[in-house]
Amino acid sequence: MIDRLDLFENNPISREFENRKVKVKNEFLLIKGRGTVRTYFNIFKIRFVNTFYISRLEASLLSTIKLYRKGYIGIFDYKEFTVFSIN
């Protein structure tokens, strides 16, 4: 989930997400769409698919179970999150 509309490849706003919400902290935020985000991390090009667009989100959120199902594993270490391929 991300709040940066400018990072989406195309306009993520879709009618199928109208009235759907996600709970963040103690608040429900409206999902305004879903799409693909392309960005860079150091020298690596990263693409996130099926990313929810939520306009009032304070931080980007990542589903670790979805990463695992796609063949990746993540390791949390203090303030860092490292993703590895398990294939």
WOBELLIN-V50933 format. One record per residue. N is the residue number from 1. RES is the residue in one letter. D_LAST is the distance of its C-alpha to the last C-alpha in Angstrom with 1 decimal. Layout:
BEGIN
n=<N & N>
res=<RES & RES>
d_last=<D_LAST & D_LAST>
END
This chain:
BEGIN
n=<1 & 2 & 3 & 4 & 5 & 6 & 7 & 8 & 9 & 10 & 11 & 12 & 13 & 14 & 15 & 16 & 17 & 18 & 19 & 20 & 21 & 22 & 23 & 24 & 25 & 26 & 27 & 28 & 29 & 30 & 31 & 32 & 33 & 34 & 35 & 36 & 37 & 38 & 39 & 40 & 41 & 42 & 43 & 44 & 45 & 46 & 47 & 48 & 49 & 50 & 51 & 52 & 53 & 54 & 55 & 56 & 57 & 58 & 59 & 60 & 61 & 62 & 63 & 64 & 65 & 66 & 67 & 68 & 69 & 70 & 71 & 72 & 73 & 74 & 75 & 76 & 77 & 78 & 79 & 80 & 81 & 82 & 83 & 84 & 85 & 86 & 87>
res=<M & I & D & R & L & D & L & F & E & N & N & P & I & S & R & E & F & E & N & R & K & V & K & V & K & N & E & F & L & L & I & K & G & R & G & T & V & R & T & Y & F & N & I & F & K & I & R & F & V & N & T & F & Y & I & S & R & L & E & A & S & L & L & S & T & I & K & L & Y & R & K & G & Y & I & G & I & F & D & Y & K & E & F & T & V & F & S & I & N>
d_last=<25.3 & 27.2 & 30.9 & 30.8 & 31.9 & 31.9 & 28.1 & 27.6 & 27.4 & 30.1 & 32.4 & 30.3 & 33.5 & 33.5 & 36.2 & 33.8 & 33.1 & 36.8 & 37.8 & 34.3 & 33.8 & 31.4 & 32.6 & 32.1 & 34.1 & 37.2 & 37.4 & 36.3 & 35.2 & 35.4 & 32.3 & 33.7 & 30.9 & 27.3 & 25.6 & 23.1 & 23.3 & 22.5 & 23.0 & 22.3 & 21.2 & 22.7 & 21.6 & 18.5 & 19.1 & 17.7 & 18.1 & 18.5 & 19.4 & 21.7 & 23.1 & 26.4 & 29.4 & 31.8 & 34.7 & 35.8 & 32.6 & 33.1 & 29.4 & 26.1 & 24.0 & 20.3 & 18.9 & 16.2 & 15.7 & 15.1 & 12.3 & 10.7 & 11.4 & 9.8 & 6.2 & 7.7 & 10.0 & 13.4 & 15.9 & 19.5 & 22.0 & 25.5 & 25.6 & 22.1 & 18.8 & 15.7 & 12.4 & 9.1 & 5.6 & 3.8 & 0.0>
END
